[in-house]
Amino acid sequence: MTFVPQEPPLRPFLNGTEDRTVRFTRRSLRTLTLLLFSVLILSVLMVLTIASRQNQLSIEHDQILMMQAWEGRKEAMITDVRDYAFWGEAWRNLHITVNKTWAYDEENIGPGLYEEYHYEGVFVVDGSGHTTYSVINGKLSDTKLEAWLGESSLSLIAKARTLNNGTVARNALVDHQPAIVVAAPISTGKVSGLAKKAGPPSVLVFVNLFTPAKLEALGAALGVSGPRFAQNEVDAKMIPRLVEDVPGGEPLVLRWTAKLPGMELIWFLLPLLLVMGIIIAWITRRVSRHALHNAILSDRRFAMLAVSQQELANSEARFRDLAEAASDWIWETDEEGRLIYLSSRFFVVTGHEIPFWLGRHIDHLLTHPSYSLVTWLMRQESEPQQIPLRCQFMSAQGDRRIGQLVAKTVWYNSKRIGFRGTVLDITQSMEAEARIQFLSRHDVLTGLPNRIQLQEFLTRHLEQYNQDMPLTVISLDLDQFKPINETWGHAAGDLVLNQMAQRLKNWVGPHELAARLGGDEFVLILREGDREKVNERCAQLLHDVQQPITTGQHVHYLTASMGVACAPQDASHSETLLRMSDMALNEARVSGRNQWIWYANEMASQRESKREMARRIERALKNEEFRLYYHPRYQLLSGQLAGAEALIRWQTSLNQWITPDRFIPQAEENGLVAAISDWVLKRACEDVLAWGGDRYVSVNISPVEFRSTDLVQRIANVLEVSGLLASRLELEITENVTFEHPKQALEVMQGLRALGVRLTVDDFGTGYAALGYLKTFPFNGLKIDRSWMKDFPESQQAQSVVAGIIALARAFALTITAEGIETEAQLNQLKKLSCEEGQGYFLGRPMPLAAFSMLLERTTLNHQDQA
């Protein structure tokens, strides 16, 4: 309604009050107008200042980027030259001798440095200052270093030779192009025992030219426009620029085109400020007229509202404190649902400006999928209790939020005049609840269903099973996944699992399921019962799994093993069905991997047999049923007994034995091989103490033990407890130990060698060992496999192979032992080939400790008599 002020009782006093109010209003309006236009002028000056500052900051920013890129490239080159210069192979092939075949043809220091690292020049300068090796633009060349760098090359080489495993980096001008040159003396690196050469060390030099194409690529990467080498002295003095010192020469100057972001700001803001000035002038005129009009009425209202204003202020203060302290925001509408009030908490929660929503319908702000909020509010009038309503609203940032609304009707004189209530943002709690619900049924990494959802799916479909709805379970395991984690890290392994999970998800149908149980184990549920169709789908699945997977710059190739079981032929219970598919999966892994195998009834009995064997092995360890036999090993040329190989035997009764090939694989599979190995090591080390001299005992180590990190400590403990010298213990290791986890195997072998234990390659010639294998891993000796002795020396092929292995061992300074010597002819021929040691039935069979001790006594007496 319109307020009509009361006529005051004293007219003169009223006129005086009006005059004072008008004068004060006019002075205020003049001050306000002057202030507004001053602010406008100041804004124009600030825009010009900010624009100039932005231009200057842009130039400085580009200059910093260019300087950091130049220094970053220099640091990268220093790292590269250190990697190649501080290398034992470079010492042998570029300093001791210049082997261009090794350096260039085998691409150790050849075209790859140009193609991958973009080094236009690679030089090696010997101790006398001659360039002995050079590669220009990836091509082998006879160009001398001084032909590229001039006289500055002499100081560069001299400086590099003064450094101890250090590098020197300089700027240079090569062929009218800026360049970075780094040099480092070639050293043996961490390799000891290499040949020496008199005189100063050779120096390895890398040259990186910043060609126009490289500068353009650098500018594109840094967001710098048109970087180039300064063309003349005038251009070199222009801004922006980057100046790099060149020892003994003119500095390098890089120029580029400056970005001027400030000009865009000027052209954008100045027109807006001009329009703003016009609007301010117009508004000021309108406001002045209106203010003068209202000034007359202001004092009249003041007296009447003073008391009520104070009371209202107190009430509003209490309400405001309550509204701001609450986590809910408060709203109020008129009888038609238009918003007439929103608490300040509304802006904090939603980000919306409050004035924007006042006067708008509440249904535009809060929505419900089933009905209008006003309809719901009216229906609440008849409800005995206030029931919260879960609704939705959009934040100012465009996010969908969930709110819990509580409301009541506002009455005045028995008439509804509106609605009032609160809204609590429960989005986070709802999202957390949904996330918990999702994670309880899905794998965190891949998003596939987890074991819980798999069980529910299987149980539900098995209960509803009929002939028209067949069910097949496939357990799938990736064959080469563990090496990916160990070689490239768990981040790469997670990427592989995610990509593989997506393939499996795309492979199953709309009413089928792909789940992840953990690690690289997956289960697929197919609505398919025809065996031929399942085989076709399994073949397609193997093909999909074998497609390459890229993680960063690495490409991985995997295969899969699968076990298949179907309901109800194999089982009608979910747990049993999964267990049967897992049995078939184990059979697929044992049978060579990269295949699928259907479950068969005999698999269950085989598994039970394996479990029984594991239990028997545990009892055998507890009841001391294992025995050690010793197979003598002789020095062939002298005939002396050098030592023996310890062979484990399992005696189950008086005349019953179980051979190692039956129980060792089971022990490896069930995690018992370490306990057996500890027993063998302890007993063998105790027995060898009584043999006298330097005779040693040889013990076979399972490849499974190299997967653990405590093998070195276990052997160290055995040596300490037994008191045996480490040099009298030999460990026989098969070649395949190094194939699955080469890095871990090398660390374990180095730890064993540090103890002083001898390491021998067992069954050499049956695996895939090569020169690099013998060179990389710290072996002391190798044993020729008995398979080559069968036709030796009658077979020319066998004789050539044995002679080659002996020559190979001699080249690597390894002790050579021949296994399986069965005849005198074999013994005589091995002596002619200078084979050092041998063992076999012709020399002596494996025997218990007592018999071996008697053999030692006879051997010792015979040698004393001969002496």
C-alpha positions, 0 to 999 in steps of 0.5 A: 500500500502507499504510505501517506505521511501525517501533516506535522503540527508546525508548518514553519518548522516543516519548511525549514526542515525541507530546505535543509534536506534539499540543500544537503541532497544537492550537495550530496548529488554534486559530490556523488556525480564528481566522484562517479566521473572521477572513478570513470576517468581513473578506470580509463587510466587503470585500463591503459596502465594494466594494458601496458603492464600486460604487454611487458609481462607477456614479453618477460614471460616469453623471455623466461620460457625461452631461457628455461627451454634453452637451459632445459635442453642443455641439462638434457644434453648433459644427462645424455652425454653422461649416459654414453660417456660414463659407460664401460662399453664406450671405454672399450669401443671408443677409447681403448679402440675405435670400433665403428661397427659397435658404435655406428652399425650396432647403433650404440652411438650412431644414427639413433642419436640424430633420429631420436635425440636430434643431435646433428653432430656426435664426435669422439676426440682421442688423447692426442686431439684427433677426431677418431669418430664422427656422425653428422646428421645421422651419417658416418663422417670423417669431419673433424670437430674443429671443422665445426667448432673452430678454435673453441673446440680446443678449449672445450676438449681441454676443459672436459679432460679436467673434469672427473666424471663431469661434463662441460656445456657451452653455447656455440655458433655452427654454420651460422646457426645457434647450437649447444655443445656438451662434452664429457671424458669417456670413462669406465663408469661403474664397471671395474677391471677394464683395460687401461690406455696411457694418456688422457681419456678420449672425449665424447662431444654432442652438438645440437643445432637450433635450426629454423625448423627446431626453433619453430617447433620450440615456439609452438611448444612454448606458445612463443610466436616466430622464434628466430636467430637474430639476422643482424646487429640492429635486429639483435638489439630489439626487444624481445630477445634472449642473449646467450654468451658464447666463450670467445665469440659474439653472444647468441641472440634469439628473437621472436615476435612479441604478443601484445595482450594489452591492446586487446584489453584496450579495444575491449574496455574503452568502448565499454567505459565510454558507454558506461559514462553515458549511462552514468550521466543519464542515471545521475540526472534521473536520480538527482530529480528523484532524490530531490523529490524524495528529500522533502518526504524523508524527514516526515517518515523518519520520526514515525518510523524510528521506533518501529525501525528499531524494533524491526531491526532487533527482530531482523537481527535475530532472524538473520543470525539464525538463518546464517547459522543454520546449514539450510537456506530459508525461502518464502513464497506468496500464495501463487508460489512466487519467491518473496524471500531467500536467506543469505545462506541461499547464495552460499549454497547455490551460488545464485544471486538472491535478487535474480530469483526473487519474484520467480516461481519456486518450481523454476528453482526446485523440481520434482520428477512427479509433481509440482512443488506448489501442488505438494505444498497445498497437499501438506495442509491436510497432512498431520505431520510435515513430511520432507520432500527430496527435490533437485536444483541447479547450482550457479556452476551448472551442477545438479544438486539434491535438496531436502525440503521442509515447508509449512503454509503461512496464514493471515486472517484465516487466509493462505498468503504463502508458504515458508520453509527450508532446504538442506543440500544433501548432495554429498551424502547422497553421492557418498551413499551411491558411491558406497553402494556402487563400490560394494558391488563393483571393482574399484579399478575397472568398474566391472562387477565384483565377486558380490554382484557375480554371486548374486547374478549367478544365484539369480539365474541358476534359480531361474534356469531352464533349457531355454536359458543356458548358463556357461561360466568362464574363468579367465587369467592373463598369462603375462600380466605379472611381468608388466607390473614388475617391469613397467610399474603398477600404473602401467598394469592398471592401464592394461587391466582397464583396457582389458576390462573394457574388451571383456565388457564389450565381448559379453552380451546384454544379458551376460556378465563380465566380472573381476575378482582381483589381480588379473582374474576375471569371470565371464557368465554367458547365456549360451549352452551350445558347446560349439558356439561357446568354443567359437566365442572362446576363440574370438575372446583369445583373439581379442585378448591378444590384440596389442595394448598401448600404455604410454610409449610401450606396447604389450602383448598378452594371452589368456588361459580360460576354464569353462564350466556349464550348468547344470551339467557340471553343477547347479550351485554358484560356488561349485560352478565357479570352483569347477571353472577355476579347476579347468583354468588351472588345467589350462595354465598347466597345459601351456596357457593361451587356451581354454579347457572344459571342466572334466570330472577327473579334475576334481580328483586330481586337485584332491590328489595334489592337496593330499600330496601337499599334506604328505609333504608337510608331514614328511618335513615334520617326521624327517622322512627326507634323505640326502644322497650325494652324487660324487663329482671328480676333477677329470684330469687329476681324478681327485674327488672335488665334491658332490651334488646333494640329491633329495630322496623321500623315503615313505617306508623301508623300501618305498621311495618317492622321486623328486620329480613327483613331489618337488613340483607340488611343493613349488605349487603349494609354497613348501619348496622353501621349507624343503630347500632350507632342510636340504641346505642345512643338512648338506652344509653340516655334512660337508664339514666332515669331508675335509679339504676344499671339497664342496657340496652342490645344491639345486635351487628351485626357480620359485625361490628366486621370486622371494626376496629372502633367499640371500638372507636364508642362505647367509643364516645357514652358513652362519649356523653351520660354520661352513665357508661360503666358497664350499657351497655351490648353488645350481640354477636353471636357465629359466630363472632369469627369464620371468624376472631378470632384474630381480634374479640379477639382484639375488645372484649378486647378493649370493656372490657377495656372500662368496657362494658359487653359482653354476648354470644347471642343464646348460644347453637345454634352454635358451641361454646365450652369450648375453645370459652368461655375460650379464649374470654372475655365474662361476660355472656351468654343467653340460646337460646329460642329454648331450652325453647320450650320443657322445662321443659317437655322434659328431653333432654331440661332440661338436656341441660339447666341444663348443660349450667347453670352449664357451665356458673357457672364454667366460672363465667358467668352471665346466662340469659334464653330467651323465658320464656313462662310459670310459670313452666319454671320460677319455674324450672329455679329458682330451677336450680339457673338461674340468669336472664330471659326474655320472654312473661310470664315476659313481652313483648317488649314495647315502652319506655313510657310503660317500664318507667311505668313498672319501676315505678310499679316495684319500688313501689311494692318493696318499699311496700314489704320492 
